[in-house]
Amino acid sequence: MKTAKTLLQTLNTDFRRMHTRYEKLFWQSYMGDHSIDPQFEKAQIAREKFRTDTKRAHAVQEALKTANGTEKKKLMQWAHFFETFQTPEHLKPLFAEITELETKILKKQTSRKEGYIHPKTKKFVRASRAQMQDIMTTHDDERIRKACFVALEGLAQVCVEEFIELVGLRNKYAQELGYEDFYAYKAYVEERMSKAEIFKIFDTIYEKTKYAFKDLRKMEKKMPGLRKPWNRGYLLAGDFTKESDQYFPFEEALTRWGTSFARLGISYQGGTLQLDLLDRKGKYENGFCHWPDVVYFEKNKRIPGSANFTCNVTYGQVGSAEDGYNTLFHEGGHAAHLLNTEETEACVNNEYPPASTAWAETQSMFLDSMLSSVEWASRYAKNAERETYPFSLYEREVRKLHALNPLSMNGISSVMEFERRIYEEKKLSKTKVLKIAKEVFTKYTDTAVPSLRLLSIPHIYSWESSCSYHGYGLALLSVAQWREYFYKKYGYIVDNPRVGKEMKAMWKYGSALPLQECVRRATGKKLTPAAYIKNITLPLEKILNRAKKRIKTLETVPDRKKVVKLNATIKMVHGKKVVATNKKSFEDMAETYAQWLETQRVKS
């Protein structure tokens, strides 16, 4: 029998080798190179084979019998890891079948023809799903917005038959393991919570906030057509999106992200970042961050990891740049989390179970909430004339939209309920899938026209992200609680290195701790919806007064220009093309990338 030390070395080495191969192929495939999909499928199966390996699990249990101290703690982490994934041998072919079907769906979705029929010319206009969503928020012609809506409704149905098959296979897998269904399986594996526990939280939030639908109906009287899905974004925020767009030029996004993170004291601990930020044909249509190389230790020396993150900016399209900013802060927050881990074991230095999805999302959503704050905009958001984002614009937006703040969890809750109902349905059919999608969407949006939008959520088609949307909801609760804690303690968050220091203190645990323990250590309190509900139901004048106070506080914090140092090797790419690196400096990389962006500008 191997000694505990030798066993741990073998487990870490084998895990890293398996994980890195899988993640590199994942990136290639999701960035649009489907020539490697057969290898990617094999890598997925190899990863599952490692995670479900009974021999390795048994070896860990045997080593635990005599281990103590640090070695025992490390072995316990591996024991928990293998316990999470133990799968009977007869289910492994089923997992391979699920993997093959997911790959088929991804290929079909990324190779489909996307665009809309122009209502006047009746000609097909090529546009990606991301572009059409932006058009629905910003285009002045309702006929164009509706054309995009119709096109998106069609795209939502492209993989319904495959989705039904996928749900059946996933449920079979989960039920063989003793779970009610796949949703119950994912809830326990990722958050150690039951479906009932999770939905009790979000059903409570829904019941306490649904009164705001009455305000939506009142608003419709002043804005006819508001409850039509192709009008809502435009009528509520379209003008604000167009007005604010000038203050978020994407060519300055890298500099503003780097400066903000550096002033917080965020370091990537010598890690490597690869960023692919522009939309293109065949590329996966949703932002994400993954870690092909996890942090590890060799002879007590810490070896930095790497992270890849992406989004789908259409350069030059109104509203798209802000999505890019959000990705840099959100996915950049994810990257910082696991590149700052001080844990030694590879199984708790990556984003997969037993990692808590909710705690991982807390890091990214905390940082993108900082970006979306008015005080951040008051310091960083400037237009070409170097005019700062005006408070008057913020105030007009708040006055118009504040009544709908209580509904802000509904987007997440709708995906949760859709998946729950889908996996609980006994005899699923295309008719039932479309019916459930429309019913749930209507419940959480009060739309006048039912929509199939929930079938367009990329997460529902991937094993790792399906039945996990509650993680975003739980993260919103955690973020609200953490922000409340920091404001009470320091008075401000933007450019506050003490905030960054406290976040880093939590990042050292990697994904080794469950959500509730993380929140308790971070805020000194157990997780509750209290801070979140208080925030989204705050009266109008209190929102505005709080904003003024936070801006005034930030004005007392020095706005010194410094060289951006994130302690990372950064590479900006577009597919296989390397556009810029920070080999010379972060500033040089940002300038080179900004110049290149001009070659990618879409014609309006």
Disulfide bonds with the S-S distance in Angstrom:
none
